[in-house]
Amino acid sequence: MSWYLASLVFQIHISAHHTKQQFETQWRLVEAETEKGAYEKLQLLGLQEQDSFINDKNQIVQWEYIGTPNIQKLDNLNDGIKLLSNINAPEEGIQYRSFIVEKSKANEMKYEGFV
């Protein structure tokens, strides 16, 4: 058996909602004999996790599974292994950096004493 890191992508539909389209990417760790087996397991997960409900504004919200664009076999699962990396180039770099610093400080305070 091998471990695979993969993404499931869902499109979020909200009735009577006319802003930008929304998508959620979920990263999942699955165990399978082969990459094809991992893909099949992920397809099933994606379909099972589709959902529809009424939100607090009485709008129908639907999570539609649209695909699994990334599957990566993990050869070694070691402490500290890099599982995912991305590079951002936001329009407002200073605000993005400030957001990351503030979020990191909040985590530092939350876990102070646990280091």
Long-range contacts (C-beta under 8 A, 24 or more apart in sequence): 1-31, 1-32, 1-33, 2-31, 2-32, 2-33, 2-34, 2-38, 2-73, 2-74, 3-29, 3-30, 3-31, 3-73, 3-74, 3-77, 4-29, 4-30, 4-31, 4-32, 4-35, 4-38, 4-71, 4-72, 4-73, 4-74, 5-29, 5-70, 5-71, 5-72, 5-74, 5-83, 5-84, 6-30, 6-38, 6-39, 6-42, 6-68, 6-70, 6-71, 6-72, 7-68, 7-69, 7-70, 8-42, 8-45, 8-46, 8-49, 8-65, 8-67, 8-68, 9-65, 9-66, 9-67, 9-68, 9-69, 10-46, 10-49, 10-50, 10-63, 10-64, 10-65, 10-66, 11-63, 11-64, 11-66, 12-61, 12-62, 12-63, 12-64, 13-60, 13-61, 13-62, 13-64, 14-55, 14-59, 14-60, 14-61, 14-62, 15-59, 15-60, 15-61, 16-59, 17-59, 23-66, 24-63, 27-83, 27-84, 29-74, 35-71, 35-73, 38-71, 38-73, 39-68, 39-71, 42-68, 42-71, 43-68
